[in-house]
Amino acid sequence: MQQALTQADYAASVVAVPPIALNADYSVNAGANGALIRHIEDGGVDILLYGGNANLYHFGLEDYRAAMEAIKSAAAPTTHLITSIGPDFGKALAQIPIARDLGFRNVMVLPTNFPADPAGVANGVRRLADAYGSGLILYLKRENYADPDDLAKLISEEAVSFVKYAVEKPDASKDPYLDAVLSAIGREHLASGMGETPIHDHLGERKLTTYTSGAVCIAPAAASELLMLHKAGRTAEAARLSEPFLEFEKVRLDLGGLQVLHDAVRLSGIADTGPLMPMVSNLPLDRLAPVERAVEALKLAEKQARARALAPRKQSAGL
């Protein structure tokens, strides 16, 4: 049985947000998913969130169960797994028994784009948490998706246990909605949810608990080091280390976040992720060159980060 994540758990690790590898017939590729999970774990990351990057929006109930069974069987006992439900209320309600049957203690509600309003979101999340029997992770993806005061009530009622904040801004430092959310619920319940692009502000200035990342699937040790540097206030070192991550995020912004990450994992050689579940498509061959360049830069950063992590151990062993 998985354990519910605590604030201390979140603070100690980057949250990896992996894709789900599929076979050519869109069935779940258990072997490839296992290879990706082991790579992430080997890099020191022990929280894996399956949601947007996994394209769970387009998984039917049978596919959802098969995917979560494969993920759970492949992960180490010490790895914390987060599954996602939704994005619509009816689908989320239908997925709750599956998540419960498989022993998931950490569940995120995917954001509904339309139709939804703040009061309706609060009502829906409260009902889903009641059906699940435990607090849920809420994913804020757009401005005023949930009212900050309602968020505070949901947390006090233990209907919400944590919040992933992913409202994109041209300048991360100017975000009144994030300020209002922070004022209402505090930083201990909040993760930056947009990869490495805003973390100079979200971690370095606003001191959110952790951040979620897709690039961590390729460079987990480097991402873990980046989190540590920000928490230690070593901003100049963090800025240098973040360069390949920021370049990867630029490529994702240009070509599609899900598409680039899904194909990038395959191009990295870590695991063959196969096709994306419709209604999202893999990148055409003539658009892969910038992805390949960004992947190589991440692989180099990962190699260097693992070497830095290994050096003190060699010194202490007298090697």
Secondary structure as GFF3:
##gff-version 3
##sequence-region A 1 319
A	DSSP	alpha_helix	7	11	.	.	.	ID=ss1
A	DSSP	beta_strand	15	16	.	.	.	ID=ss2
A	DSSP	alpha_helix	30	42	.	.	.	ID=ss3
A	DSSP	beta_strand	47	49	.	.	.	ID=ss4
A	DSSP	three_ten_helix	56	58	.	.	.	ID=ss5
A	DSSP	alpha_helix	61	74	.	.	.	ID=ss6
A	DSSP	beta_strand	80	85	.	.	.	ID=ss7
A	DSSP	alpha_helix	89	101	.	.	.	ID=ss8
A	DSSP	beta_strand	107	109	.	.	.	ID=ss9
A	DSSP	alpha_helix	118	132	.	.	.	ID=ss10
A	DSSP	beta_strand	136	140	.	.	.	ID=ss11
A	DSSP	alpha_helix	148	156	.	.	.	ID=ss12
A	DSSP	beta_strand	160	165	.	.	.	ID=ss13
A	DSSP	alpha_helix	176	185	.	.	.	ID=ss14
A	DSSP	three_ten_helix	187	189	.	.	.	ID=ss15
A	DSSP	beta_strand	190	192	.	.	.	ID=ss16
A	DSSP	alpha_helix	199	202	.	.	.	ID=ss17
A	DSSP	beta_strand	210	213	.	.	.	ID=ss18
A	DSSP	three_ten_helix	215	217	.	.	.	ID=ss19
A	DSSP	alpha_helix	220	231	.	.	.	ID=ss20
A	DSSP	alpha_helix	235	255	.	.	.	ID=ss21
A	DSSP	alpha_helix	257	268	.	.	.	ID=ss22
A	DSSP	three_ten_helix	285	287	.	.	.	ID=ss23
A	DSSP	alpha_helix	289	316	.	.	.	ID=ss24
###
